[in-house]
């Protein structure tokens, strides 16, 4: 980090601070970047999104945070920095509506699905305050309040944007990004599908599983099934990103629960209780693929959601037949090598995407680092070298 800091000091003397920053994508990475541009550098960015803020995965994620689960991976430093930033943001963004941050515990529970189905209900599982013991083969702790936390992703995104507007006059524009306008090798604007262009001296692409493609197929090329053909899209040297589709159901528990559980068996459902009594249940993802659903228009398959509900009826008598608040689905974006893509793509063009299931967790450190690099030419809080597009 000392070398990174020295590099930052050298670059900051030559880097020209941008005047017009446009962020394509209103997900958590784009929103976090806008927030840190405003908070740390006084830059009011324009966020452009085809649908709305947090319309895709960022508005449909679980919001589970773990400090040490990425240890030994390329995102270890990013994870530690981000987990700690979330605690700070809980205070800084409270007045903007981000009120659901809390610490909690987490366990993994191995289940014999056949036994659980044959003998549902019964006594509660020891050390788990809402799951039943039927069919359980073993369990182990996955973290306590020092390493596990949660946020409400949609509220966090909305708070990022509200704060950026309040601090530096950031704005949100509805539109579909379709290309970059460039002159002499430097970006001068973001082109939209309606033929208009938003003037900019810096563009940041944070469009999740659509990031490499700028939001729509070139020349409206179609595939064999009438779906957009996403091959050959986008900017040169911008790594491909795929999406893993997860369904989720949001159940209303009779009381507030305080323990996340990762079941192993019976389809491996993951359960994230929230502080308002709502319980987020997900699992059984589709295979990773190029995303063909448009942002905010992801198909929700009732049969998959019904299977999640059926599993909870077996695993927890407390959640059996709980009211269903919502059924939903989203695509978690991952670069093909599994490492997030963050940094300067070329002069005046930056990217931030591919965080997989950890997008909400990693957003603060990513947004902070991108904002620093955009404004000063360097990111002293995080070594972005391993994420260089």
Residue frames relative to the residue before (quaternion, step in Angstrom):
aa qw qx qy qz dx dy dz
X 1.0000 0.0000 0.0000 0.0000 0.00 0.00 0.00
X 0.5783 0.5786 -0.3837 0.4285 3.61 1.11 -0.53
X 0.6511 0.5065 -0.3109 0.4720 3.57 1.00 -0.83
X 0.6308 0.5250 -0.3323 0.4648 3.57 1.04 -0.78
X 0.6575 0.5126 -0.3117 0.4559 3.57 0.94 -0.88
X 0.6442 0.5165 -0.3215 0.4636 3.60 0.98 -0.81
X 0.6398 0.5167 -0.3132 0.4750 3.54 1.02 -0.83
X 0.6337 0.5437 -0.3278 0.4421 3.56 1.03 -0.82
X 0.6556 0.5108 -0.3199 0.4549 3.58 0.96 -0.84
X 0.6620 0.5073 -0.3119 0.4551 3.57 0.98 -0.80
X 0.6988 0.4752 -0.2813 0.4547 3.57 0.88 -0.92
X 0.6225 0.5799 -0.3467 0.3950 3.58 1.03 -0.78
X 0.6403 0.5313 -0.3319 0.4445 3.60 1.14 -0.45
X 0.7565 0.3651 -0.2042 0.5028 3.61 1.18 -0.40
X 0.6002 0.5877 -0.3563 0.4092 3.59 1.17 -0.50
X 0.3198 -0.7454 0.5569 0.1790 3.56 -0.94 0.92
X 0.4221 -0.7166 0.4990 0.2434 3.56 -0.70 1.09
X 0.4244 -0.7254 0.4742 0.2623 3.62 -0.72 0.99
X 0.3614 -0.7398 0.5336 0.1935 3.54 -1.19 0.60
X 0.7928 0.1562 -0.0686 0.5851 3.58 1.09 -0.70
X 0.0084 -0.8081 0.5866 -0.0537 3.57 -0.28 1.29
X 0.0717 -0.7751 0.6275 0.0200 3.55 -0.87 1.02
X 0.1638 -0.7810 0.5995 0.0618 3.56 -0.86 1.03
X 0.2104 -0.7727 0.5890 0.1086 3.57 -0.66 1.12
X 0.7437 0.3357 -0.2748 0.5087 3.56 -0.41 1.24
X 0.1607 -0.8212 0.5454 0.0483 3.55 -0.61 1.17
X 0.3579 0.7126 -0.5143 0.3156 3.57 1.08 0.74
X 0.7721 -0.3970 0.2307 0.4393 3.54 -1.31 0.01
X 0.6325 0.5254 -0.3527 0.4466 3.64 1.01 -0.66
X 0.6699 0.4879 -0.2955 0.4752 3.58 0.92 -0.90
X 0.6647 0.5058 -0.3049 0.4576 3.59 0.95 -0.85
X 0.6497 0.5057 -0.3170 0.4709 3.59 0.99 -0.82
X 0.6348 0.5249 -0.3292 0.4616 3.59 1.00 -0.79
X 0.6457 0.5149 -0.3152 0.4675 3.58 0.96 -0.86
X 0.6445 0.5314 -0.3217 0.4458 3.57 0.98 -0.83
X 0.7279 0.4261 -0.2610 0.4696 3.59 0.78 -0.97
X 0.5616 0.5550 -0.3955 0.4692 3.61 1.15 -0.42
X 0.6869 0.4729 -0.2772 0.4772 3.56 0.98 -0.84
X 0.7219 0.4777 -0.2550 0.4309 3.55 0.75 -1.10
X 0.7913 0.3454 -0.1708 0.4748 3.57 0.79 -1.00
X 0.8237 0.2483 -0.0862 0.5024 3.59 1.09 -0.66
X 0.4622 -0.7219 0.4235 0.2931 3.59 1.24 0.08
X 0.4870 0.6576 -0.4316 0.3795 3.58 1.18 0.48
X 0.2197 -0.7760 0.5813 0.1078 3.57 -0.77 1.06
X 0.1665 -0.8262 0.5338 0.0686 3.58 -0.10 1.27
X 0.3547 -0.6767 0.5966 0.2457 3.53 -1.36 0.35
X 0.1837 -0.7768 0.5957 0.0892 3.58 -0.70 1.10
X 0.1154 -0.7880 0.6035 0.0383 3.57 -0.83 1.03
X 0.1040 0.7892 -0.5995 0.0831 3.56 -0.81 0.98
X 0.5591 -0.6409 0.4253 0.3096 3.52 -1.04 0.87
X 0.7947 0.2836 -0.1189 0.5233 3.59 1.02 -0.81
X 0.6810 -0.3883 0.3398 0.5196 3.56 0.42 -1.26
X 0.6586 -0.4598 0.3917 0.4488 3.56 -1.30 0.09
X 0.8575 0.0451 -0.0748 0.5070 3.57 -0.99 0.99
X 0.2637 0.8087 -0.4896 0.1919 3.59 1.05 0.75
X 0.7482 0.3640 -0.2007 0.5172 3.60 1.13 -0.57
X 0.8620 -0.0316 0.0124 0.5058 3.61 -0.88 -0.92
X 0.6520 0.5502 -0.3333 0.4013 3.60 0.95 -0.80
X 0.7077 0.4179 -0.2714 0.5008 3.58 1.14 -0.44
X 0.7354 0.3993 -0.2099 0.5057 3.56 1.29 -0.20
X 0.4753 0.6868 -0.4269 0.3467 3.59 1.27 0.19
X 0.6092 -0.5909 0.4012 0.3446 3.54 -1.30 0.28
X 0.3506 -0.7650 0.4757 0.2559 3.58 1.11 -0.63
X 0.3826 0.7297 -0.4783 0.3039 3.59 1.21 0.48
X 0.1156 -0.8008 0.5875 0.0159 3.58 -0.91 1.00
X 0.0243 0.7849 -0.6182 0.0353 3.58 -0.90 0.95
X 0.3991 -0.7667 0.4551 0.2141 3.58 -0.66 1.09
X 0.8270 0.2815 -0.1087 0.4743 3.60 0.88 -0.88
X 0.4579 0.7146 -0.4447 0.2863 3.62 1.16 0.08
X 0.7027 0.4238 -0.2661 0.5058 3.59 1.22 -0.33
X 0.3292 0.7560 -0.5079 0.2494 3.59 1.21 0.26
X 0.7812 0.2878 -0.2458 0.4965 3.55 -0.94 0.95
X 0.6431 0.4906 -0.3203 0.4932 3.59 1.30 -0.04
X 0.6852 -0.4756 0.3349 0.4384 3.63 -1.21 0.16
X 0.7155 0.4483 -0.2637 0.4665 3.61 1.15 -0.48
X 0.3086 0.7827 -0.5043 0.1948 3.61 1.18 0.22
X 0.6940 0.4668 -0.2831 0.4694 3.59 0.74 -1.03
X 0.6430 0.5246 -0.3133 0.4617 3.57 0.97 -0.89
X 0.6582 0.5217 -0.3046 0.4491 3.57 0.98 -0.87
X 0.6660 0.4966 -0.3114 0.4614 3.59 0.83 -0.92
X 0.6579 0.5071 -0.3087 0.4633 3.57 0.89 -0.94
X 0.7016 0.4869 -0.2768 0.4406 3.55 0.85 -0.98
X 0.6239 0.5402 -0.3467 0.4459 3.59 0.94 -0.82
X 0.6770 0.4810 -0.2891 0.4762 3.57 0.94 -0.87
X 0.6324 0.5297 -0.3341 0.4560 3.60 1.02 -0.72
X 0.5946 0.5737 -0.3704 0.4245 3.59 1.02 -0.70
X 0.6431 0.5203 -0.3293 0.4553 3.60 0.98 -0.77
X 0.6510 0.4987 -0.3044 0.4846 3.58 1.04 -0.78
X 0.6549 0.5234 -0.3082 0.4496 3.57 0.95 -0.89
X 0.5698 0.6067 -0.3826 0.4010 3.58 1.08 -0.64
X 0.6970 0.4201 -0.2558 0.5218 3.57 1.11 -0.68
X 0.6889 0.5069 -0.2922 0.4278 3.58 0.85 -0.97
X 0.7791 0.3527 -0.1736 0.4884 3.60 1.00 -0.79
X 0.3674 0.7553 -0.4824 0.2487 3.58 1.24 0.07
X 0.6903 0.4841 -0.2923 0.4514 3.60 0.91 -0.85
X 0.6721 0.4565 -0.2993 0.5003 3.57 1.28 -0.20
X 0.7050 -0.5189 0.2486 0.4148 3.58 1.22 0.34
X 0.5502 0.5875 -0.4146 0.4245 3.61 1.24 0.00
X 0.1446 0.8551 -0.4733 0.1543 3.55 0.37 1.28
X 0.6280 0.6076 -0.3169 0.3688 3.60 1.23 -0.10
X 0.3897 0.7131 -0.4998 0.2997 3.62 1.20 0.22
X 0.2019 0.7578 -0.6095 0.1156 3.56 -1.04 0.82
X 0.4256 -0.6463 0.5624 0.2914 3.54 -1.31 0.36
X 0.0550 0.7885 -0.6111 0.0423 3.57 -1.16 0.60
X 0.5004 -0.6400 0.4870 0.3205 3.58 -1.28 -0.06
X 0.1694 -0.7822 0.5940 0.0811 3.55 -1.30 0.33
X 0.0285 -0.7852 0.6185 0.0083 3.57 -1.07 0.80
X 0.3069 -0.6837 0.6210 0.2297 3.53 -1.33 0.38
X 0.0932 -0.8020 0.5899 0.0073 3.56 -0.89 0.97
X 0.2537 -0.7651 0.5769 0.1317 3.57 -0.73 1.11
X 0.0747 -0.8270 0.5569 -0.0181 3.56 -0.75 1.09
X 0.3053 -0.6765 0.6379 0.2053 3.54 -1.12 0.79
X 0.3524 -0.7959 0.4508 0.1981 3.54 -0.15 1.29
X 0.6446 0.5329 -0.3376 0.4319 3.59 0.95 -0.80
X 0.6683 0.4934 -0.2988 0.4697 3.58 0.91 -0.91
X 0.6484 0.5299 -0.3217 0.4419 3.57 0.95 -0.88
X 0.6713 0.4905 -0.2984 0.4688 3.58 0.97 -0.83
X 0.6789 0.5007 -0.2898 0.4521 3.58 0.99 -0.83
X 0.8018 0.1636 -0.0615 0.5714 3.57 1.08 -0.75
X 0.0316 0.8325 -0.5520 0.0365 3.62 0.58 1.08
X 0.7363 0.4083 -0.3012 0.4478 3.52 -1.28 0.33
X 0.4274 0.7054 -0.5046 0.2551 3.54 -1.18 -0.49
X 0.7550 -0.3950 0.2663 0.4506 3.54 -1.29 -0.28
X 0.6039 -0.5722 0.4242 0.3578 3.53 -1.28 0.48
X 0.5217 -0.6250 0.4896 0.3122 3.51 -1.20 0.62
X 0.4985 -0.6658 0.4645 0.3041 3.57 -0.85 0.95
X 0.8311 0.1764 -0.1878 0.4929 3.55 -1.01 0.97
X 0.6822 0.3488 -0.3046 0.5658 3.60 1.25 0.24
X 0.3392 -0.8248 0.4145 0.1814 3.55 -0.40 1.19
X 0.8033 0.2662 -0.1791 0.5018 3.64 1.13 -0.03
X 0.6274 0.5407 -0.3478 0.4394 3.66 1.18 -0.21
X 0.4438 -0.6897 0.5088 0.2618 3.57 -1.19 0.61
X 0.5332 -0.6640 0.4393 0.2860 3.54 -1.26 0.45
X 0.4877 0.6906 -0.4326 0.3132 3.62 1.19 -0.33
X 0.8452 0.1684 -0.1446 0.4862 3.54 -0.83 1.03
X 0.5036 0.6666 -0.4275 0.3455 3.59 1.23 -0.12
X 0.2230 -0.7950 0.5563 0.0933 3.57 -0.84 1.03
X 0.7787 -0.1898 0.1380 0.5818 3.57 1.20 -0.42
X 0.0952 -0.7839 0.6104 0.0620 3.54 -1.29 0.21
X 0.0365 -0.7833 0.6190 0.0431 3.52 -1.27 0.37
X 0.5206 -0.6362 0.4598 0.3359 3.61 -1.06 0.67
X 0.2313 -0.7781 0.5744 0.1052 3.56 -1.11 0.79
X 0.7854 -0.2127 0.1319 0.5662 3.56 1.25 -0.09
X 0.2533 -0.7496 0.5891 0.1639 3.54 -1.24 0.48
X 0.7956 -0.3349 0.2094 0.4594 3.58 -1.29 -0.22
X 0.6132 0.5569 -0.3645 0.4254 3.61 1.17 -0.29
X 0.7979 0.2763 -0.1292 0.5200 3.59 1.16 -0.53
X 0.7254 0.3793 -0.2256 0.5282 3.61 1.23 -0.21
X 0.1115 0.7719 -0.6189 0.0929 3.57 -0.99 0.85
X 0.1662 -0.7765 0.5919 0.1381 3.55 -1.29 -0.06
X 0.1307 -0.7441 0.6473 0.1015 3.52 -1.34 0.41
X 0.4172 -0.6221 0.5684 0.3403 3.55 -1.32 0.08
X 0.4050 -0.7781 0.4130 0.2448 3.62 -0.23 1.25
X 0.6747 0.4900 -0.3194 0.4502 3.60 0.84 -0.88
X 0.6547 0.5011 -0.3169 0.4689 3.58 0.94 -0.83
X 0.6248 0.5343 -0.3383 0.4579 3.59 1.06 -0.74
X 0.6593 0.5022 -0.3128 0.4639 3.61 0.88 -0.90
X 0.6594 0.5049 -0.3099 0.4629 3.57 0.89 -0.91
X 0.6603 0.5061 -0.3081 0.4615 3.58 1.01 -0.80
X 0.5927 0.5542 -0.3604 0.4602 3.60 1.02 -0.75
X 0.7064 0.4659 -0.2669 0.4612 3.57 0.81 -1.02
X 0.6472 0.5212 -0.3269 0.4500 3.59 0.90 -0.87
X 0.6608 0.4980 -0.3039 0.4722 3.58 0.98 -0.84
X 0.6532 0.5141 -0.3173 0.4565 3.60 0.95 -0.87
X 0.6284 0.5152 -0.3300 0.4805 3.59 1.07 -0.69
X 0.6870 0.5015 -0.2764 0.4473 3.55 0.90 -0.99
X 0.7186 0.4666 -0.2542 0.4486 3.57 0.89 -0.94
X 0.8569 0.0555 0.0371 0.5111 3.58 0.74 -1.02
X 0.5897 -0.6283 0.3681 0.3492 3.60 1.15 0.37
X 0.2128 0.7808 -0.5540 0.1951 3.60 1.04 0.67
X 0.1631 -0.7935 0.5812 0.0767 3.57 -1.20 0.49
X 0.2773 -0.7360 0.5946 0.1668 3.55 -1.32 0.35
X 0.0774 -0.7931 0.6042 0.0002 3.55 -0.88 1.02
X 0.3337 -0.7240 0.5632 0.2176 3.59 -0.94 0.84
X 0.3734 0.7114 -0.5261 0.2787 3.57 -0.74 1.04
X 0.3973 -0.7069 0.5376 0.2313 3.55 -1.25 0.48
X 0.3438 -0.7475 0.5345 0.1931 3.57 -0.51 1.19
X 0.0631 -0.8333 0.5492 -0.0020 3.58 -0.79 1.01
X 0.8174 -0.1098 0.0743 0.5606 3.61 1.16 -0.24
X 0.4374 -0.6635 0.5351 0.2866 3.53 -1.35 0.09
X 0.2585 -0.7097 0.6256 0.1951 3.55 -1.10 0.68
X 0.0166 -0.8196 0.5704 -0.0521 3.55 -0.73 1.08
X 0.0691 -0.7621 0.6427 0.0362 3.53 -1.22 0.62
X 0.8477 -0.0098 -0.0382 0.5291 3.55 -0.84 1.04
X 0.7292 -0.4739 0.2371 0.4330 3.54 0.95 0.91
X 0.6954 0.4051 -0.2838 0.5213 3.58 1.24 0.19
X 0.5356 -0.6482 0.4459 0.3068 3.53 -1.04 0.84
X 0.1012 -0.7964 0.5940 0.0506 3.56 -1.07 0.80
X 0.8234 -0.0487 0.0176 0.5650 3.58 1.24 -0.02
X 0.3916 -0.6691 0.5747 0.2622 3.51 -1.38 0.25
X 0.2799 -0.7691 0.5565 0.1431 3.55 -0.70 1.13
X 0.2278 -0.7701 0.5842 0.1169 3.56 -1.06 0.83
X 0.6404 -0.5766 0.3583 0.3593 3.55 -1.20 0.55
X 0.6335 0.5244 -0.3457 0.4519 3.62 1.19 -0.28
X 0.6252 -0.5715 0.3195 0.4248 3.56 1.33 0.14
X 0.5892 0.5699 -0.3708 0.4366 3.58 1.24 -0.16
X 0.2295 -0.7536 0.6003 0.1383 3.55 -1.33 0.30
X 0.2578 -0.7307 0.6102 0.1651 3.57 -1.00 0.83
X 0.4230 -0.7193 0.4930 0.2461 3.56 -0.61 1.14
X 0.1612 0.7820 -0.5879 0.1302 3.57 -1.00 0.83
X 0.2628 -0.7270 0.5991 0.2086 3.54 -1.18 0.52
X 0.7570 0.1732 -0.1440 0.6133 3.57 1.35 -0.01
X 0.0650 -0.7817 0.6201 0.0178 3.56 -0.95 0.94
X 0.1398 -0.7746 0.6143 0.0550 3.56 -0.99 0.93
X 0.1988 -0.7886 0.5750 0.0894 3.58 -0.72 1.08
X 0.1252 0.7809 -0.5921 0.1546 3.57 -0.45 1.28
X 0.2912 0.8086 -0.4550 0.2331 3.56 0.80 1.04
X 0.5539 -0.6538 0.3940 0.3325 3.56 1.06 0.71
X 0.8452 -0.1484 0.0951 0.5045 3.61 -0.87 -0.88
X 0.6525 0.4696 -0.3247 0.4983 3.59 1.29 0.03
X 0.3840 0.7845 -0.4432 0.2015 3.61 1.26 -0.04
X 0.6965 0.4688 -0.2910 0.4588 3.59 0.91 -0.83
X 0.7272 0.4734 -0.2184 0.4465 3.55 1.23 -0.39
X 0.3552 -0.7514 0.4774 0.2852 3.60 1.25 -0.20
X 0.7532 -0.5089 0.2101 0.3600 3.54 0.99 0.87
X 0.8156 0.0205 -0.0283 0.5776 3.66 1.10 -0.27
X 0.5756 -0.6080 0.4049 0.3676 3.62 -1.10 0.49
X 0.5189 -0.6222 0.4837 0.3310 3.55 -1.07 0.74
X 0.8521 0.0552 -0.0804 0.5141 3.57 -0.94 0.96
X 0.5026 -0.6901 0.4050 0.3272 3.56 1.25 0.55
X 0.1764 0.8035 -0.5437 0.1664 3.60 1.03 0.76
X 0.1751 -0.8180 0.5443 0.0636 3.56 -0.81 1.00
X 0.4624 -0.6786 0.5034 0.2689 3.55 -1.19 0.60
X 0.7568 -0.4084 0.2620 0.4380 3.54 -1.31 -0.01
X 0.7279 0.4158 -0.2485 0.4853 3.60 1.04 -0.68
X 0.6032 -0.5517 0.3690 0.4422 3.57 1.23 0.08
X 0.5142 0.6181 -0.4245 0.4164 3.56 1.30 0.10
X 0.6026 -0.5288 0.4279 0.4174 3.59 -1.18 0.38
X 0.3160 -0.7219 0.5830 0.1978 3.58 -1.00 0.82
X 0.1986 -0.8390 0.4995 0.0844 3.57 -0.29 1.24
X 0.4727 0.6688 -0.4593 0.3440 3.60 1.20 0.11
X 0.8262 0.2430 -0.1767 0.4765 3.56 -1.07 0.72
X 0.4115 0.7264 -0.4605 0.3015 3.56 1.22 0.41
X 0.8527 0.4069 -0.1538 0.2894 3.36 -1.56 -0.15
X 0.7646 -0.4082 0.3003 0.3981 3.45 -1.43 -0.29
X 0.5504 -0.5876 0.4630 0.3705 3.59 -1.09 0.60
X 0.8480 0.1700 -0.1498 0.4790 3.56 -1.11 0.80
X 0.5213 0.5988 -0.4423 0.4172 3.61 1.19 0.34
X 0.4004 -0.7675 0.4358 0.2465 3.63 -0.29 1.19
X 0.5534 -0.6185 0.4614 0.3136 3.51 -1.13 0.80
X 0.1195 -0.7677 0.6248 0.0766 3.54 -1.17 0.66
X 0.1790 -0.7699 0.6062 0.0883 3.54 -1.05 0.83
X 0.3197 -0.7489 0.5490 0.1885 3.54 -1.27 0.34
X 0.2121 -0.7402 0.6238 0.1344 3.55 -1.11 0.78
X 0.2756 -0.8050 0.5072 0.1372 3.55 -0.47 1.21
X 0.0547 -0.7744 0.6303 -0.0081 3.51 -0.87 1.09
X 0.2458 -0.7160 0.6299 0.1736 3.54 -1.13 0.73
X 0.0521 -0.7865 0.6143 0.0358 3.56 -1.23 0.43
X 0.1489 -0.7349 0.6481 0.1332 3.52 -1.28 0.48
X 0.2381 -0.7550 0.5968 0.1308 3.53 -1.09 0.78
X 0.1199 -0.8124 0.5705 0.0057 3.52 -0.45 1.32
X 0.3329 -0.7221 0.5646 0.2212 3.57 -1.18 0.51
X 0.2631 -0.7829 0.5488 0.1289 3.57 -0.41 1.26
X 0.5684 -0.6103 0.4255 0.3514 3.60 -1.15 0.45
X 0.7775 0.0993 -0.0769 0.6162 3.58 1.31 -0.23
X 0.5963 -0.5558 0.4283 0.3900 3.57 -1.27 0.20
X 0.1907 -0.7800 0.5905 0.0812 3.56 -0.79 1.09
X 0.2201 -0.8196 0.5244 0.0691 3.58 -1.08 0.67
X 0.6852 0.4391 -0.2982 0.4988 3.58 1.08 0.59
X 0.2818 -0.7388 0.5902 0.1626 3.56 -0.84 1.03
X 0.1037 -0.7988 0.5915 0.0359 3.57 -1.03 0.80
X 0.1642 -0.7406 0.6461 0.0845 3.53 -1.03 0.95
X 0.1894 -0.7938 0.5707 0.0914 3.58 -0.38 1.21
X 0.1621 -0.7498 0.6347 0.0933 3.54 -1.13 0.73
X 0.6905 0.3149 -0.2913 0.5824 3.49 -0.24 1.39
X 0.7940 0.2522 -0.2224 0.5065 3.56 -1.24 0.45
X 0.7358 -0.4215 0.2222 0.4812 3.58 1.06 0.79
X 0.4154 -0.7600 0.4259 0.2616 3.58 1.33 0.19
X 0.1158 0.8090 -0.5698 0.0864 3.65 0.64 0.94
X 0.2381 -0.7352 0.6205 0.1331 3.53 -1.21 0.68
X 0.1145 -0.8225 0.5571 -0.0012 3.55 -0.82 1.03
X 0.0312 -0.8074 0.5878 -0.0411 3.56 -0.71 1.16
X 0.1967 -0.7867 0.5744 0.1116 3.62 -0.26 1.20
X 0.2542 -0.7691 0.5708 0.1344 3.57 -1.09 0.74
X 0.6403 -0.5939 0.3344 0.3542 3.59 -1.15 0.56
X 0.6517 0.4829 -0.3373 0.4778 3.63 1.22 -0.06
X 0.6370 -0.5399 0.3230 0.4454 3.59 1.28 0.19
X 0.5390 0.5960 -0.4190 0.4226 3.58 1.23 -0.13
X 0.1739 -0.7834 0.5918 0.0759 3.58 -1.07 0.79
X 0.2467 -0.7773 0.5709 0.0950 3.55 -0.71 1.19
X 0.0296 -0.8075 0.5882 -0.0344 3.59 -0.66 1.13
X 0.0824 0.7978 -0.5908 0.0881 3.57 -0.79 1.02
X 0.2557 0.7646 -0.5697 0.1598 3.57 -1.31 0.11
X 0.7888 0.3376 -0.2407 0.4537 3.57 -1.38 -0.03
X 0.0533 0.8406 -0.5367 0.0507 3.62 0.63 1.07
X 0.5023 -0.5907 0.5287 0.3454 3.54 -1.31 0.37
X 0.6127 -0.5292 0.4126 0.4176 3.62 -1.18 0.31
X 0.5682 -0.5951 0.4467 0.3514 3.57 -1.12 0.68
X 0.1177 0.7867 -0.5930 0.1249 3.57 -0.98 0.87
X 0.6246 -0.4644 0.4398 0.4481 3.53 -1.33 0.08
X 0.3819 -0.7490 0.4966 0.2158 3.60 -0.82 0.98
X 0.1521 -0.8059 0.5699 0.0506 3.54 -0.82 1.07
X 0.5309 0.5784 -0.4209 0.4543 3.58 1.24 -0.22
X 0.4186 -0.6839 0.5320 0.2721 3.56 -1.11 0.64
X 0.6484 -0.5282 0.3590 0.4144 3.62 -1.11 0.54
X 0.8283 0.1973 -0.1638 0.4982 3.54 -0.89 0.96
X 0.7208 0.3930 -0.2400 0.5181 3.58 1.29 0.03
X 0.2374 0.7990 -0.5153 0.1994 3.57 1.10 0.69
X 0.4594 -0.6854 0.4952 0.2720 3.55 -0.89 0.96
X 0.1822 -0.7600 0.6170 0.0918 3.57 -0.96 0.93
X 0.2043 -0.7934 0.5650 0.0983 3.57 -0.61 1.15
X 0.4312 -0.7411 0.4569 0.2368 3.56 -0.48 1.21
X 0.6464 0.5479 -0.3435 0.4050 3.57 0.96 -0.81
X 0.6345 0.5130 -0.3364 0.4702 3.61 1.07 -0.66
X 0.6577 0.4994 -0.3070 0.4730 3.58 0.95 -0.85
X 0.6381 0.5281 -0.3255 0.4560 3.58 1.01 -0.80
X 0.6229 0.5345 -0.3359 0.4621 3.59 1.10 -0.68
X 0.6305 0.5241 -0.3297 0.4681 3.59 1.03 -0.76
X 0.6443 0.5099 -0.3166 0.4739 3.57 0.99 -0.84
X 0.6512 0.5226 -0.3176 0.4495 3.58 0.93 -0.87
X 0.6387 0.5236 -0.3292 0.4578 3.59 1.00 -0.76
X 0.6721 0.4817 -0.3109 0.4686 3.58 0.93 -0.80
X 0.5913 0.5593 -0.3689 0.4489 3.59 1.11 -0.56
X 0.6762 0.4709 -0.2786 0.4934 3.57 1.15 -0.64
X 0.7496 0.4546 -0.2221 0.4268 3.56 0.87 -0.98
X 0.8146 0.1310 -0.0458 0.5632 3.59 1.11 -0.51
X 0.3268 -0.7425 0.5516 0.1940 3.57 -0.56 1.12
X 0.6092 0.5638 -0.3513 0.4330 3.57 1.16 -0.54
X 0.7442 0.3552 -0.2081 0.5260 3.59 1.12 -0.63
X 0.3984 0.7242 -0.4757 0.3008 3.58 1.28 0.04
X 0.8517 0.0143 -0.0713 0.5190 3.55 -0.85 1.11
X 0.2541 0.7701 -0.5407 0.2238 3.60 1.09 0.65
X 0.5848 -0.5779 0.4236 0.3802 3.62 -1.06 0.62
X 0.3204 -0.7385 0.5647 0.1818 3.56 -1.02 0.85
X 0.2682 -0.7852 0.5401 0.1409 3.57 -0.54 1.16
X 0.8099 -0.0957 0.1227 0.5655 3.58 0.99 -0.80
X 0.1711 -0.7109 0.6673 0.1417 3.51 -1.33 0.54
X 0.0773 0.8225 -0.5538 0.1041 3.59 -0.85 0.90
X 0.1104 -0.7683 0.6249 0.0838 3.55 -1.37 0.16
X 0.0340 0.7856 -0.6173 0.0251 3.55 -1.21 0.55
X 0.4082 -0.6917 0.5442 0.2424 3.55 -1.32 0.30
X 0.2492 -0.7566 0.5869 0.1452 3.59 -0.73 1.06
X 0.3002 -0.8097 0.4797 0.1551 3.62 -0.52 1.16
X 0.0306 0.7936 -0.6060 0.0461 3.56 -0.91 0.97
X 0.4387 -0.6275 0.5668 0.3042 3.54 -1.10 0.71
X 0.6314 -0.5921 0.3405 0.3671 3.57 -1.07 0.69
X 0.6974 0.4258 -0.2865 0.5003 3.63 1.15 -0.40
X 0.5543 -0.6598 0.3640 0.3535 3.57 1.30 0.14
X 0.6358 0.5130 -0.3298 0.4731 3.61 1.25 -0.03
X 0.5087 -0.6584 0.4486 0.3262 3.64 -0.79 0.90
X 0.3170 -0.7262 0.5848 0.1736 3.54 -1.20 0.67
X 0.1701 0.7988 -0.5439 0.1928 3.57 -0.34 1.27
X 0.6339 0.5479 -0.3985 0.3731 3.57 -0.86 0.93
X 0.7028 -0.4465 0.3494 0.4297 3.54 -1.34 -0.27
X 0.3094 -0.7576 0.5536 0.1544 3.55 -0.75 1.13
X 0.7133 -0.2369 0.1458 0.6433 3.51 1.07 -0.88
X 0.7867 -0.3699 0.1888 0.4568 3.57 -1.26 0.20
X 0.8487 0.1147 -0.1204 0.5021 3.55 -0.67 1.16
X 0.7059 0.3957 -0.2560 0.5288 3.60 1.26 0.00
X 0.0365 -0.8029 0.5935 -0.0423 3.55 -0.75 1.14
X 0.1682 -0.7804 0.5940 0.0995 3.57 -1.21 0.49
X 0.0335 0.7701 -0.6370 0.0081 3.54 -1.29 0.49
X 0.3975 0.7005 -0.5009 0.3168 3.58 -0.22 1.25
X 0.6958 0.5281 -0.3274 0.3602 3.57 -1.34 -0.04
X 0.3847 0.7614 -0.4512 0.2619 3.61 1.13 0.55
X 0.4207 -0.7436 0.4426 0.2723 3.58 1.28 0.09
X 0.8199 -0.2113 0.1697 0.5043 3.55 -0.99 -0.86
X 0.6765 0.5049 -0.2846 0.4543 3.60 1.26 -0.20
X 0.2639 0.8105 -0.4960 0.1654 3.60 1.16 0.38
X 0.6745 0.4779 -0.3054 0.4726 3.58 0.88 -0.89
X 0.6429 0.5293 -0.3196 0.4521 3.58 0.93 -0.88
X 0.7868 0.3877 -0.1809 0.4448 3.58 0.72 -1.09
X 0.4499 0.7346 -0.4316 0.2677 3.60 1.22 -0.19
X 0.6721 0.5038 -0.3491 0.4154 3.68 0.73 -0.82
X 0.6917 0.4586 -0.2947 0.4738 3.62 0.81 -0.91
X 0.6360 0.5215 -0.3297 0.4636 3.58 1.06 -0.73
X 0.6876 0.4842 -0.2841 0.4605 3.57 0.85 -0.96
X 0.6302 0.5304 -0.3254 0.4644 3.57 1.04 -0.79
X 0.6913 0.4800 -0.2818 0.4607 3.58 0.86 -0.97
X 0.6453 0.5106 -0.3209 0.4689 3.59 0.95 -0.83
X 0.6494 0.5189 -0.3194 0.4550 3.58 0.91 -0.88
X 0.6564 0.5025 -0.3113 0.4687 3.57 0.95 -0.83
X 0.6681 0.4969 -0.3070 0.4610 3.58 0.90 -0.89
X 0.6491 0.5196 -0.3134 0.4587 3.58 0.97 -0.85
X 0.7505 0.4304 -0.2226 0.4493 3.56 0.82 -1.01
X 0.8295 0.2356 -0.0828 0.4995 3.58 0.95 -0.84
X 0.5318 -0.6355 0.4112 0.3799 3.58 1.21 -0.34
X 0.7788 0.2028 -0.1300 0.5792 3.60 1.25 -0.06
X 0.2793 -0.7537 0.5757 0.1499 3.55 -1.28 0.47
X 0.1411 -0.8510 0.4991 0.0823 3.62 0.26 1.21
X 0.6555 0.5336 -0.3271 0.4226 3.64 1.12 -0.45
X 0.8047 0.1010 -0.0274 0.5843 3.61 1.22 -0.34
X 0.3886 -0.6994 0.5493 0.2411 3.56 -0.93 0.91
X 0.1796 -0.8206 0.5378 0.0708 3.59 -0.38 1.26
X 0.3835 0.7657 -0.4612 0.2321 3.60 1.23 -0.07
X 0.7054 0.4731 -0.2754 0.4502 3.58 0.89 -0.88
X 0.7063 0.4303 -0.2514 0.5028 3.59 1.27 -0.28
X 0.3477 0.7856 -0.4548 0.2346 3.57 1.37 0.03
X 0.4230 -0.7279 0.4722 0.2612 3.63 -0.66 1.04
